[in-house]
Amino acid sequence: MTAMKNNKVQNIIFYFLAVLVGLCLIYEFKTAQDAVLRILLYPHAKAVEIFYNIPLVYTNGMGYSSMDWAFTIGRECMGCHFIVLMFTMNACMFTKHFKGFHKVLWFITSFVGAIVVGILISSIRIIGSIPFVAHEKFALLHSGIGISLYFAALAASYISIDKLISLTAAKTPASHKERGHTC
């Protein structure tokens, strides 16, 4: 009984820590200095340059812009809220399946995974939105593309991880389960 209670306390601490890290990330993204912003936006800009075979120029305080100023990849384009949402969702929803040091590894994996997926999905969002930049309803289209991609990525992440954990738990030997280990 004590081990179960200890695990619940650990889970609550991890939930709190995940939310705290998420809030700190949002603050850091919003207040990032220009040099940091340049680095954070670089993968998105590089993806656009490669996909459309166009050069982008960095302008301090704004972000990466096309040479004709038709569009700018700015601070809001990083997908920071999505990254924080994916990290906290995965860290909090699945931490109960891990014990001890595996919880820490899961926390780190959730963090790194959210960053990688966040950069990928926000780059796809930007690339998919550029053809509509001259459209009178661009803001609506850009938001709609983002919402659709972000929701699909969150759902796919949850379903995939849940399935993976279910498969792993099903393959775990009975002697391992008796000692209270899931992963």
C-alpha positions in Angstrom: 0.0 0.0 0.0 2.9 2.4 0.8 4.5 1.8 -2.6 1.2 2.7 -4.4 0.9 5.8 -2.3 4.5 6.7 -3.0 3.9 6.3 -6.7 0.9 8.5 -6.7 2.9 11.2 -4.9 5.6 10.9 -7.5 3.0 11.2 -10.2 1.6 14.4 -8.7 5.1 15.8 -8.4 5.7 15.0 -12.1 2.4 16.6 -13.1 3.3 19.7 -11.3 6.8 19.7 -12.7 5.5 19.3 -16.3 3.1 22.2 -15.9 5.8 24.3 -14.3 8.2 23.5 -17.2 5.4 24.2 -19.7 4.7 27.7 -18.2 8.5 28.5 -18.1 8.8 27.5 -21.8 5.9 29.7 -22.8 7.5 32.6 -20.9 10.9 32.0 -22.4 9.5 31.7 -25.9 7.6 35.0 -25.5 10.5 36.9 -24.1 13.3 35.3 -26.1 16.0 37.8 -27.2 16.5 38.4 -30.9 19.6 36.1 -31.1 17.7 33.3 -29.5 14.6 33.9 -31.8 16.9 33.7 -34.8 18.0 30.2 -33.7 14.5 29.0 -32.8 13.1 30.1 -36.1 16.0 28.7 -38.2 14.6 25.2 -38.7 11.3 26.6 -40.0 13.1 29.1 -42.3 15.4 26.4 -43.6 12.4 24.1 -44.3 10.7 26.8 -46.3 13.9 27.7 -48.2 14.4 24.0 -49.2 10.8 23.4 -50.1 10.2 26.5 -52.1 13.8 27.0 -53.2 13.8 30.7 -52.1 16.1 32.7 -49.9 14.8 34.1 -46.6 16.4 37.0 -44.8 16.4 37.5 -41.0 15.2 40.9 -39.8 15.8 41.8 -36.2 12.7 41.9 -34.1 10.5 40.3 -36.9 11.9 37.0 -38.1 12.7 35.5 -41.5 11.1 37.2 -44.5 10.9 36.5 -48.1 12.9 38.8 -50.3 9.7 40.4 -51.6 8.3 40.7 -48.1 5.2 38.6 -49.1 5.5 36.7 -45.8 7.4 36.6 -42.6 8.1 33.7 -40.3 7.9 35.3 -36.9 7.8 34.5 -33.2 4.2 33.3 -33.4 5.1 30.7 -36.1 7.2 28.5 -33.8 4.3 26.5 -32.5 5.5 27.1 -28.9 2.0 26.6 -27.5 1.7 23.3 -29.4 5.1 22.2 -28.1 4.1 22.9 -24.5 0.7 21.2 -25.0 2.2 18.1 -26.5 4.9 17.9 -23.8 2.5 18.3 -20.9 -0.1 16.0 -22.4 2.4 13.2 -23.0 4.3 13.7 -19.7 1.2 13.8 -17.6 -1.0 11.2 -19.4 1.6 8.4 -19.5 3.9 9.0 -16.4 1.6 6.6 -14.4 3.0 3.8 -16.6 6.6 4.3 -15.4 8.4 3.7 -12.2 11.5 5.3 -10.6 14.2 6.4 -13.0 12.0 5.5 -16.0 9.7 8.4 -15.0 12.6 10.8 -15.5 13.5 9.2 -18.8 9.8 9.5 -19.9 9.8 13.2 -18.8 12.9 13.9 -20.9 11.6 11.9 -23.9 8.3 13.8 -23.8 10.2 17.1 -23.8 12.5 16.3 -26.6 9.8 14.5 -28.6 7.5 17.5 -28.3 10.2 19.9 -29.6 11.0 17.7 -32.6 7.3 17.1 -33.5 6.6 20.8 -32.8 9.2 22.0 -35.3 8.1 19.4 -37.9 4.4 20.2 -37.6 4.8 24.0 -37.5 7.1 23.8 -40.5 4.5 21.9 -42.4 1.9 24.5 -41.3 4.1 27.3 -42.6 4.9 25.5 -45.9 1.2 24.7 -46.4 0.1 28.3 -45.7 2.5 30.1 -48.0 0.5 29.5 -51.2 -2.4 31.3 -49.6 -0.5 34.4 -48.4 -2.2 36.7 -50.9 -5.7 35.4 -50.2 -8.0 37.9 -48.4 -8.8 35.3 -45.8 -5.2 34.3 -45.2 -5.3 34.6 -41.4 -8.3 32.3 -41.3 -6.8 29.8 -43.6 -3.4 29.8 -41.7 -5.2 29.4 -38.4 -7.4 26.6 -39.8 -4.4 24.7 -41.2 -2.6 25.1 -37.9 -5.5 23.9 -35.7 -6.1 20.9 -38.0 -2.4 19.9 -38.0 -1.9 20.5 -34.3 -5.0 18.6 -33.3 -4.2 15.7 -35.6 -0.6 15.5 -34.3 -1.8 15.5 -30.6 -4.4 12.8 -31.4 -1.8 10.7 -33.3 0.7 11.1 -30.5 -1.7 10.1 -27.8 -3.0 7.1 -29.8 0.5 5.9 -30.8 2.0 6.2 -27.3 -1.0 4.5 -25.7 -0.9 1.7 -28.2 2.9 1.3 -27.7 2.5 1.2 -23.9 -0.4 -1.3 -24.2 1.7 -3.6 -26.5 4.7 -3.3 -24.1 2.6 -4.1 -21.1 1.1 -7.1 -22.8 4.6 -8.5 -23.6 5.9 -7.9 -20.0 6.5 -11.2 -18.2 4.1 -12.1 -15.3 7.0 -12.1 -12.8 7.9 -8.5 -13.7 4.2 -7.4 -13.3 4.0 -9.1 -9.9 6.7 -6.8 -8.6 4.7 -3.8 -9.7 6.5 -2.9 -12.8 4.8 -1.8 -16.0 7.8 -0.5 -17.9 
